[in-house]
Amino acid sequence: MTRSTRPKNWFSYILRSIVLGLVVAALVIWLQPLLQNWQTSQQQSNQPMSFAKAVNRAAPAVVNIYSLTEFRGSYYSRRPSTVLRLGSGVIMDNVGHVLTAAHVVGNVSSIEVALQDGRRTSAQVIGMDPVTDLAVLRIELDNLPVIPQDNQLRSNVGDVVLAIGNPLNLGQTITQGIVSATGGRMGVINSHADLMQMDAVINEGASGGALVNSEGYLVGINNAQFRGPAGQGVEGIYFAVPYSLARTIMKTLIEEGEVVRGYLGINTGDTPAAQVYQQPGIFVTGVDPNSPADRAGLRAEDYIVEIAGEQISSAAEGLALISTTTPGTELEIRYFRGNEELTTTVTIAKLRYQS
């Protein structure tokens, strides 16, 4: 190699080294965040699964409710007796509206709400809806914790849920479960409440509390445990009012004070009539005396297939249509009685609640 070529080779070597060093440095800078994320994920994978984030977000907005009921004195004792009723509730907004179960605050003389930060205050009943077993209270406090909500959120079968409440006055308690059904299979086919079913335990005192998902968002208002034919509780089957329905009921109670529903006066049940008539409908198992259905001539074992020109696909759909009809409205009903197809006109009444 001549002297004239050595500087060129030396210069090329240095240049290649610099370029290679810059490339390695760039790769290190580019890969560093990926390596950090990988290390973080490895550390997290070694941690036990936890719902602490969801609980920390939702639990402060779940309150304890203490209702006092006074009973008049009996023949043997003239002194009235007072009974304490336990329940839970959920703070829904920063002006103090609290959602709870109607059976927690129905027919009581006074209501006290206890927040998780130690504050206690009296509450006013804004309105109650016995059909969905929901009630809205109002408390007068500042700086209220509000439950996380997402109006677009929909629950699915298999979702993990957490029930937060005050069972047996033990203090705030969280139970965990899975959604088994999101409505429409509860067996209470005369009900207008489309309940969720899950296995998160709800003991006495937890009714009216929050059912949240694994992110802490409200998905339902805890209601009750399923009861068998003899009235005994069935383990693993509990119900909650879905958030979307609870939100609608709350809005109506705040604005109007009550939820007005249409009333037809029929009892419904499962039947193979759909196969007999080759179309879906409502099988009438009974008719309330002096009801709109009774006055319109409907009878047990009639099979309703159309209401107000709309084909009915199920009993739940038919009841929902009746429920949302303004009392006083006339509806034409098409139905089968045996092999005979008939029509009648009913005047929908207002659904009355038994206290």
KERO-357904 format. One record per residue: residue in one letter; x, y, z of N, C-alpha, C in turn. Coordinates in steps of 0.001 Angstrom, whole numbers, padded with zeros to 6 digits, always signed. Example, Ala and Ser with C-alpha at 12.3 -4.5 7.8 and 13.67 -1.06 7.14 Angstrom:
BEGIN
a+013190-005690+007800+012300-004500+007800+013200-003300+007800/s+012850-002250+007080+013670-001060+007140+012900+000030+007870/
***
This chain:
BEGIN
m+000863-001192+000000+000000+000000+000000+000900+001244+000000/t+000569+002151-000858+001378+003372-000955+000948+004363+000094/r+001786+005359+000320+001477+006399+001319+000259+007217+000923/s+000014+007339-000414-001105+008178-000857-002457+007559-000569/t-002511+006207-000435-003789+005541-000177-004090+005397+001303/r-003071+005466+002197-003301+005262+003628-004252+006297+004239/p-004073+007580+003948-005017+008556+004542-006447+008297+004119/k-006644+007881+002818-008007+007612+002362-008615+006435+003108/n-007858+005340+003283-008385+004171+004018-008655+004521+005481/w-007744+005284+006057-007926+005689+007466-009164+006576+007623/f-009360+007488+006676-010532+008363+006715-011830+007557+006549/s-011840+006562+005638-013022+005714+005425-013345+004901+006666/y-012301+004394+007330-012499+003600+008545-013156+004440+009644/i-012635+005666+009801-013196+006556+010824-014638+006908+010488/l-014903+007169+009200-016250+007538+008787-017244+006395+009034/r-016837+005178+008691-017718+004030+008920-017986+003832+010411/s-016985+004037+011215-017148+003893+012671-018141+004914+013224/i-018014+006144+012723-018930+007192+013185-020370+006865+012783/v-020547+006465+011515-021887+006130+011029-022471+004968+011821/l-021627+003916+012049-022101+002762+012811-022485+003156+014230/g-021678+004038+014824-021990+004489+016178-023298+005258+016248/l-023531+006107+015224-024775+006862+015183-025984+005937+015008/v-025806+004918+014162-026905+003954+013956-027208+003205+015243/v-026176+002747+015950-026385+002024+017218-027046+002936+018246/a-026598+004194+018298-027186+005140+019254-028659+005382+018951/a-028969+005511+017647-030360+005726+017260-031229+004523+017626/l-030673+003312+017408-031419+002100+017772-031660+002028+019273/v-030659+002381+020056-030803+002351+021512-031870+003337+021964/i-031854+004561+021373-032855+005574+021736-034252+005103+021340/w-034360+004471+020174-035663+004015+019684-036201+002840+020493/l-035301+001953+020906-035728+000746+021629-035918+000975+023118/q-035363+002076+023650-035420+002283+025102-036838+002304+025652/p-037800+003071+025041-039173+003031+025566-039792+001637+025490/l-039483+000906+024405-040024-000445+024279-039484-001348+025371/l-038194-001193+025666-037593-002005+026732-038181-001642+028090/q-038422-000335+028306-039011+000089+029574-040433-000460+029723/n-041227-000395+028616-042579-000942+028663-042569-002436+028909/w-041601-003112+028300-041496-004559+028496-041161-004885+029941/q-040209-004106+030505-039853-004333+031898-041041-004065+032820/t-041816-002989+032502-042996-002663+033321-044041-003763+033235/s-044271-004268+031996-045255-005342+031834-044807-006603+032541/q-043498-006863+032526-042998-008032+033240-043219-007891+034738/q-042993-006672+035248-043222-006432+036673-044691-006559+037017/q-045567-006017+036128-046996-006087+036385-047504-007514+036307/s-046941-008306+035399-047392-009690+035264-047092-010502+036503/n-046142-010039+037285-045807-010742+038518-046667-010295+039698/q-047531-009243+039464-048399-008750+040514-049745-009477+040489/p-050363-009701+041641-051678-010353+041662-052752-009449+041045/m-053791-010077+040434-054880-009306+039857-055605-008547+040961/s-055933-007296+040689-056563-006467+041715-057592-005547+041075/f-058681-005280+041841-059697-004324+041425-059625-003065+042287/a-058448-002835+042862-058291-001687+043761-058577-000370+043059/k-058177-000235+041789-058417+001000+041053-059910+001259+040907/a-060660+000219+040571-062111+000364+040409-062765+000739+041733/v-062360+000085+042804-062941+000360+044122-062612+001780+044569/n-061380+002206+044350-060988+003555+044765-061773+004622+044006/r-062137+004329+042768-062893+005298+041980-064359+005348+042393/a-064940+004178+042695-066389+004109+042896-066823+004168+044351/a-066057+003549+045239-066508+003362+046621-066842+004649+047367/p-066104+005754+047197-066455+006968+047950-067864+007479+047668/a-068433+007134+046491-069770+007625+046128-070886+006700+046598/v-070546+005601+047247-071559+004667+047762-071776+004969+049238/v-073027+005274+049609-073338+005729+050961-074125+004670+051724/n-074087+004786+053043-074926+003957+053915-076216+004715+054212/i-077336+004012+054183-078630+004636+054442-079275+003981+055653/y-079704+004816+056598-080366+004347+057813-081764+004962+057849/s-082773+004122+057745-084161+004590+057735-084860+004131+059001/l-085624+005029+059598-086378+004706+060809-087863+004614+060480/t-088476+003537+060942-089907+003318+060752-090576+003203+062111/e-091629+003961+062318-092353+003914+063589-093656+003139+063428/f-093899+002221+064358-095139+001457+064392-095957+001898+065596/r-097251+002043+065389-098118+002459+066484-098158+001396+067576/g-098450+001857+068777-098541+000940+069894-099695-000040+069747/s-099566-001185+070366-100607-002209+070311-101515-002110+071533/y-102451-003023+071658-103363-003048+072799-102590-003271+074090/y-101494-004077+073981-100734-004427+075179-099679-003377+075518/s-099293-002573+074530-098289-001541+074777-098648-000303+073962/r-098953+000787+074645-099369+002002+073966-098197+002757+073344/r-097008+002426+073751-095836+003140+073261-095502+002685+071838/p-095267+003624+070916-094879+003232+069557-093479+002636+069545/s-093233+001749+068600-091922+001125+068474-091240+001634+067205/t-089922+001708+067254-089133+002200+066126-088236+001083+065621/v-088223+000899+064304-087407-000138+063669-086424+000528+062717/l-085156+000116+062797-084116+000641+061922-084002-000235+060680/r-084045+000385+059526-083906-000333+058262-082584+000082+057611/l-081794-000899+057186-080487-000645+056589-080560-000694+055073/g-079716+000097+054443-079619+000066+052991-078395+000819+052523/s-078246+000902+051220-077126+001612+050612-077661+002497+049505/g-076837+003423+049039-077231+004315+047963-076023+004764+047178/v-076273+005456+046055-075204+005875+045152-075384+007342+044825/i-074354+008152+045063-074386+009567+044717-074204+009698+043213/m-075230+010264+042544-075256+010295+041086-074795+011616+040479/d-074841+012706+041255-074399+013995+040715-073932+014881+041859/n-073338+016019+041501-072756+016878+042531-073764+017798+043204/v-075060+017696+042826-076073+018482+043524-076774+017653+044603/g-076375+016388+044764-076862+015611+045897-077936+014587+045618/h-078189+014226+044364-079166+013183+044087-078549+011809+044342/v-079270+011004+045118-078805+009675+045501-079809+008634+045024/l-079350+007649+044273-080202+006537+043852-080104+005417+044879/t-081238+004797+045178-081257+003670+046098-082441+002778+045742/a-082659+001728+046526-083810+000843+046322-085023+001409+047048/a-086193+001330+046406-087410+001879+047008-087761+001168+048305/h-087485-000133+048396-087858-000852+049615-086992-000447+050807/v-085900+000262+050548-085041+000745+051635-085641+001974+052307/v-086340+002825+051541-086812+004105+052074-088326+004270+051985/g-089041+003231+051596-090486+003333+051504-091167+003287+052861/n-092140+004165+053094-092929+004196+054325-092059+004313+055576/v-091134+005255+055572-090273+005472+056740-090512+006881+057270/s-090120+007092+058518-090339+008391+059149-089147+009320+059012/s-087945+008775+058896-086760+009615+058726-085669+008810+058037/i-084791+009522+057320-083709+008888+056574-082416+009634+056870/e-081370+008888+057206-080051+009467+057414-079068+008799+056461/v-078224+009611+055835-077231+009127+054882-075848+009354+055468/a-075012+008318+055428-073643+008407+055943-072664+008210+054796/l-071794+009208+054575-070775+009119+053543-069546+008408+054073/q-068705+007952+053163-067506+007228+053562-066448+008135+054172/d-066580+009461+053967-065624+010388+054575-066021+010792+055988/g-067086+010167+056525-067497+010417+057897-068656+011384+058054/r-069032+012101+057014-070143+013047+057111-071487+012307+057139/r-072426+012835+057890-073779+012285+057989-074779+013420+057824/t-075896+013117+057160-076897+014142+056922-078249+013487+056692/s-079298+014256+056891-080638+013763+056594-080873+013820+055086/a-081869+013068+054626-082166+013008+053191-083652+013187+052952/q-083985+013777+051822-085365+013985+051399-085672+013047+050244/v-086855+012412+050275-087279+011546+049180-087841+012413+048055/i-087226+012321+046870-087697+013059+045696-088812+012298+044998/g-088679+010985+044938-089694+010163+044284-089313+008699+044333/m-090326+007826+044178-090101+006385+044200-090849+005721+043059/d-090295+004626+042566-090931+003838+041512-090972+002377+041962/p-092112+001907+042474-092192+000537+042989-091938-000536+041926/v-092238-000243+040669-092076-001258+039621-090614-001652+039463/t-089729-000668+039401-088299-000966+039286-087619-001016+040647/d-088376-000745+041725-087831-000719+043089-086689+000282+043202/l-086900+001467+042629-085908+002527+042696-086484+003741+043405/a-085612+004479+044069-085999+005734+044711-084867+006733+044556/v-085236+008012+044500-084257+009092+044417-084346+009924+045683/l-083197+010122+046346-083094+010974+047527-082322+012232+047164/r-082398+013227+048038-081611+014455+047867-080948+014791+049193/i-079641+015028+049148-078900+015444+050336-078273+016803+050062/e-078112+017592+051117-077573+018949+050995-076174+018986+051580/l-075182+018661+050737-073779+018714+051140-072937+019202+049969/d-071790+019772+050279-070866+020237+049242-069770+019198+049006/n-069047+019368+047900-067894+018527+047576-068240+017034+047644/l-069278+016669+046923-069736+015286+046954-068964+014417+045962/p-068584+013210+046366-067993+012269+045407-069097+011694+044521/v-068887+011667+043223-069894+011187+042267-069408+009899+041627/i-070288+008915+041520-069947+007626+040928-069559+007813+039454/p-068489+007184+038960-068148+007268+037531-069265+006676+036674/q-069627+007396+035600-070724+006973+034727-070347+007147+033265/d-070861+006234+032434-070673+006297+030995-072004+005925+030350/n-072681+006911+029758-074010+006674+029196-074001+005697+028031/q-072853+005486+027398-072760+004570+026271-072394+003153+026698/l-072122+002970+027972-071658+001668+028454-072788+000648+028466/r-072514-000550+027971-073479-001647+027983-072812-002885+028574/s-073511-003553+029471-072959-004747+030108-073213-005976+029242/n-072313-006934+029330-072421-008180+028580-072353-009364+029519/v-072966-010460+029122-072860-011695+029891-071388-012094+029966/g-070923-012382+031170-069524-012732+031380-068684-011611+031937/d-069222-010368+031971-068481-009248+032550-068265-009455+034048/v-067093-009073+034520-066814-009086+035959-067416-007837+036582/v-068129-007996+037698-068764-006867+038366-068459-006916+039861/l-068520-005745+040481-068298-005603+041919-069526-004950+042540/a-070077-005557+043591-071213-004995+044315-070686-004307+045568/i-071003-003015+045718-070511-002227+046847-071698-001781+047687/g-071659-002068+048984-072756-001692+049863-072381-001839+051315/n-073400-001798+052176-073199-001870+053629-074014-003030+054200/p-073627-004284+053916-074423-005417+054384-074357-005573+055899/l-075543-005728+056494-075657-006011+057925-074969-004951+058776/n-074790-003750+058213-074145-002632+058909-072721-002964+059350/l-072048-003812+058577-070658-004154+058878-069693-003087+058394/g-070174-002124+057637-069315-001155+056976-069227-001505+055503/q-068665-000590+054751-068639-000801+053303-067924-002098+052948/t-068588-002886+052093-068106-004212+051716-068212-004370+050209/i-067228-005064+049622-067220-005307+048184-067285-006804+047935/t-068234-007225+047097-068305-008615+046660-068140-008642+045148/q-067604-009726+044644-067270-009825+043222-068034-010957+042564/g-068426-010748+041308-069164-011783+040603-069099-011593+039102/i-069955-012336+038394-070009-012303+036933-071456-012110+036507/v-071669-011312+035465-073004-011103+034924-073462-012381+034220/s-074631-012894+034620-075191-014099+034019-076241-013782+032963/a-076936-012670+033115-077964-012262+032148-078147-010758+032256/t-078407-010131+031135-078577-008677+031123-080034-008262+031045/g-080962-009230+031203-082380-008904+031225-083190-009842+030367/g-084498-009879+030657-085418-010605+029807-085550-012080+030079/r-084909-012615+031139-085075-014031+031410-085308-014291+032893/m-085827-013274+033575-085939-013365+035016-087093-014243+035481/g-088007-014575+034588-089151-015380+035000-090275-014544+035571/v-090022-013255+035828-091069-012366+036313-091612-011627+035094/i-092360-012336+034255-092702-011795+032947-093807-010756+033017/n-094426-010568+034186-095413-009494+034327-094760-008205+034814/s-093445-008240+035014-092746-007067+035523-092260-006200+034370/h-092224-004874+034608-091695-003953+033615-090218-003672+033872/a-089652-004267+034890-088254-004039+035224-087382-005076+034533/d-086439-004609+033708-085560-005487+032963-084275-005663+033768/l-084254-006623+034684-083171-006748+035644-081962-007479+035084/m-080793-007136+035638-079569-007886+035384-079469-009000+036421/q-078867-010101+036048-078609-011188+036996-077109-011396+037110/m-076637-011549+038349-075220-011799+038571-075066-012601+039853/d-073856-013009+040185-073644-013783+041412-072823-013012+042449/a-072685-011688+042280-072078-010873+043324-073078-010774+044479/v-072655-011168+045667-073572-011330+046805-074128-009985+047267/i-075461-009957+047494-076140-008782+048045-076880-009224+049303/n-076321-008933+050455-076979-009250+051718-077797-008057+052200/e-078586-008272+053252-079410-007204+053798-078555-005998+054161/g-078967-004849+053683-078208-003627+053910-077412-003190+052697/a-077180-004112+051750-076439-003782+050530-077365-003385+049392/s-078684-003590+049565-079641-003186+048526-079565-001680+048295/g-079602-001289+047034-079506+000117+046681-078094+000591+046437/g-077120-000279+046705-075722+000075+046473-075345-000014+045004/a-074065+000186+044734-073584+000261+043352-073080-001086+042864/l-073420-001398+041620-072805-002499+040896-071931-001855+039833/v-070614-002077+039919-069671-001423+039008-068883-002474+038245/n-068295-002049+037116-067461-002969+036349-066026-002899+036848/s-065127-003592+036168-063745-003693+036637-062975-002380+036504/e-063597-001369+035863-062987-000044+035773-063610+000941+036758/g-064620+000499+037511-065252+001362+038492-066450+002123+037985/y-066883+001865+036739-068056+002560+036194-069345+001872+036645/l-070363+002671+036932-071642+002158+037398-072347+001384+036289/v-072744+000146+036580-073491-000657+035603-074863-001047+036129/g-075125-000821+037430-076433-001171+037960-076599-000748+039404/i-077865-000773+039861-078203-000514+041260-078621-001842+041878/n-077897-002279+042897-078153-003580+043514-079576-003661+044054/n-080191-004819+043829-081602-004937+044183-081841-005984+045246/a-081749-007268+044909-082145-008295+045870-081630-009660+045445/q-081779-010607+046356-081476-012004+046088-082718-012709+045560/f-082521-013647+044659-083650-014406+044122-084267-015269+045224/r-085594-015314+045251-086316-016113+046233-087018-017274+045556/g-086890-018465+046162-087539-019651+045636-089019-019669+045937/p-089716-020743+045527-091169-020834+045742-091582-020710+047200/a-090740-021174+048107-091075-021107+049532-090540-019845+050197/g-089997-018936+049387-089481-017686+049936-088045-017755+050393/q-087393-018910+050236-086016-019034+050681-085070-018436+049643/g-083956-017862+050145-082969-017292+049240-082218-018372+048484/v-081889-018074+047242-081142-019006+046402-079739-018451+046214/e-078737-019206+046633-077361-018730+046567-076916-018563+045114/g-076172-017492+044860-075567-017284+043556-076450-016600+042535/i-077683-016235+042902-078585-015561+041964-079054-014252+042602/y-078509-013158+042100-078839-011835+042623-079165-010913+041453/f-079901-009836+041742-080373-008957+040685-079941-007511+040920/a-079869-006773+039812-079599-005333+039860-080369-004664+038732/v-080774-003411+038962-081428-002626+037919-080334-002050+037023/p-080360-002317+035714-079308-001802+034827-079183-000285+034895/y-077967+000192+034705-077697+001629+034811-078546+002449+033857/s-078696+002000+032604-079454+002787+031627-080900+002977+032073/l-081514+001911+032605-082886+002013+033096-082945+002872+034357/a-082001+002651+035262-081982+003426+036508-081812+004916+036226/r-080972+005256+035255-080759+006660+034908-082043+007292+034360/t-082761+006529+033507-084017+007033+032943-085062+007252+034029/i-085194+006279+034941-086156+006394+036037-085791+007578+036935/m-084517+007739+037236-084081+008845+038083-084441+010185+037452/k-084178+010333+036168-084478+011585+035471-085980+011893+035532/t-086805+010861+035326-088256+011061+035366-088723+011435+036763/l-088199+010778+037782-088600+011082+039155-088192+012492+039555/i-087013+012935+039122-086558+014286+039453-087436+015326+038773/e-087774+015081+037517-088520+016076+036741-090022+016052+037019/e-090581+014842+037263-092031+014722+037365-092517+014168+038703/g-091640+013615+039505-092035+013114+040815-092580+011702+040824/e-092959+011167+039663-093459+009801+039564-093258+009289+038145/v-093355+007964+038005-093274+007331+036695-094669+006820+036348/v-095280+007380+035322-096621+006990+034901-096515+005891+033860/r-097232+004786+034086-097212+003659+033150-098630+003283+032754/g-098742+002790+031539-100022+002294+031068-100338+000934+031659/y-101647+000631+031762-102103-000620+032391-103162-001262+031517/l-102952-002558+031194-103913-003327+030409-104692-004296+031280/g-104004-004973+032206-104697-005865+033136-104709-007322+032726/i-103598-007795+032141-103515-009213+031796-102336-009848+032519/n-102448-011145+032773-101328-011942+033240-100869-012804+032074/t-099571-013017+031981-099031-013748+030847-098196-014927+031322/g-097968-015868+030438-097187-017039+030792-096654-017734+029561/d-095730-018677+029790-095156-019448+028702-096174-020461+028176/t-096143-020681+026870-097088-021600+026250-096563-022029+024883/p-096933-023204+024422-096566-023610+023053-097463-022979+021998/a-098296-021995+022401-099222-021384+021446-098500-020772+020258/a-097274-020301+020462-096524-019718+019355-096315-020741+018245/q-096111-021987+018641-095961-023048+017641-097307-023361+016990/v-098386-023295+017760-099709-023600+017225-100116-022563+016183/y-099874-021274+016499-100302-020201+015602-099215-019792+014607/q-098045-020392+014728-096957-020139+013789-096527-018674+013750/q-096650-018001+014891-096179-016624+014992-096025-016261+016458/p-095111-015365+016773-094907-014972+018178-096073-014135+018678/g-096206-014081+020002-097288-013304+020581-097283-013395+022097/i-098429-013041+022716-098585-013062+024172-099724-014011+024521/f-099413-015022+025338-100435-015947+025813-101008-015412+027119/v-102302-015152+027151-102970-014576+028321-103358-015706+029271/t-102811-015681+030482-103148-016700+031483-104244-016237+032429/g-104505-014922+032466-105554-014403+033339-105814-012945+033029/v-107018-012481+033414-107420-011093+033187-107909-010508+034507/d-107378-009339+034882-107793-008685+036122-109244-008216+036002/p-110066-008467+037025-111464-008020+036986-111568-006507+036818/n-112507-006066+035991-112799-004648+035762-111588-003869+035247/s-110667-004563+034594-109493-003918+033992-109816-003528+032552/p-108958-002733+031900-109179-002436+030480-109314-003692+029624/a-108504-004714+029921-108586-005970+029165-109931-006651+029383/d-110399-006647+030637-111689-007261+030963-112828-006541+030245/r-112804-005204+030273-113857-004434+029629-113828-004577+028108/a-112644-004899+027569-112526-005072+026116-112860-006490+025673/g-113152-007380+026646-113576-008726+026295-112474-009758+026183/l-111238-009414+026587-110157-010399+026561-110358-011433+027660/r-109920-012670+027404-110095-013762+028358-108798-014554+028488/a-108752-015392+029515-107630-016305+029665-107571-017237+028462/e-106349-017552+028043-106036-018426+026913-106187-017731+025559/d-106481-016424+025557-106384-015678+024304-104904-015524+023942/y-104645-015357+022652-103257-015241+022185-103126-013959+021374/i-102492-012926+021982-102367-011605+021360-101171-011603+020419/v-101398-011174+019187-100323-011156+018198-100011-009748+017686/e-100894-008785+017951-100672-007440+017426-101321-006416+018334/i-100573-005334+018632-101085-004227+019436-100810-002930+018691/a-101864-002171+018457-101754-000874+017763-101029-001016+016435/g-101319-002098+015712-100723-002297+014398-099313-002844+014417/e-098754-003087+015602-097396-003610+015713-097433-005082+016106/q-096727-005910+015340-096629-007325+015682-095807-007476+016949/i-096249-008359+017830-095607-008551+019136-094731-009808+019084/s-093465-009634+019421-092531-010766+019348-092416-011516+020664/s-092819-010883+021777-092704-011533+023086-093594-010813+024084/a-093833-011482+025228-094617-010859+026290-093925-009610+026824/a-092589-009677+026948-091848-008524+027462-092015-007316+026547/e-091974-007542+025237-092140-006440+024293-093548-005862+024377/g-094552-006734+024482-095924-006258+024578-096173-005455+025837/l-095660-005934+026960-095829-005210+028217-095104-003871+028186/a-093933-003845+027539-093195-002589+027429-093976-001573+026604/l-094615-002047+025534-095419-001153+024696-096596-000583+025497/i-097278-001441+026249-098401-000991+027078-097906-000011+028135/s-096775-000337+028746-096236+000481+029827-095949+001905+029385/t-095470+002075+028152-095100+003407+027677-096253+004142+026998/t-097436+003538+026997-098602+004173+026398-099275+005117+027398/t-099602+006308+026972-100247+007297+027846-101638+006805+028251/p-101937+006801+029555-103282+006409+029995-104363+007216+029278/g-105444+006527+028891-106514+007151+028143-106428+006895+026653/t-105290+006347+026200-105108+006062+024778-105870+004800+024385/e-106511+004823+023234-107195+003637+022713-106257+002874+021783/l-106164+001561+022009-105318+000702+021190-106141-000453+020636/e-105903-000780+019389-106554-001948+018796-105682-003172+019008/i-106270-004259+019456-105544-005499+019726-106105-006598+018834/r-105195-007289+018143-105582-008449+017325-105123-009703+018049/y-106004-010682+018159-105674-011872+018940-106431-013096+018398/f-106006-014257+018868-106666-015507+018519-107356-016073+019755/r-108548-016596+019539-109255-017369+020564-109602-018713+019918/g-108748-019698+020248-108863-020956+019525-108422-020742+018087/n-109249-021145+017154-108940-020959+015740-109512-019669+015169/e-110221-018904+016004-110870-017689+015534-109984-016471+015751/e-109793-015676+014702-109019-014438+014809-109975-013282+015087/l-109674-012505+016150-110562-011436+016593-109776-010140+016783/t-110501-009035+016861-109915-007735+017200-110800-007056+018228/t-110176-006238+019062-110911-005466+020049-110159-004167+020304/t-110845-003209+020886-110217-001922+021217-110224-001747+022730/v-109046-001428+023284-108923-001216+024726-108538+000235+024987/t-109001+000747+026114-108587+002073+026572-107618+001885+027730/i-106365+002224+027510-105316+001981+028494-105549+002844+029735/a-105418+002236+030908-105572+002948+032176-104198+003232+032783/k-104195+003918+033890-102955+004206+034602-102659+003080+035581/l-101420+002600+035551-101028+001546+036465-100983+002083+037888/r-101723+001428+038787-101741+001828+040192-100887+000868+040988/y-100177+001398+041979-099288+000593+042788-099914+000282+044127/q-099666-000937+044576-100131-001320+045907-099028-001051+046903/s-099337-000293+047920-098326+000045+048934-098230-001058+049954/
***
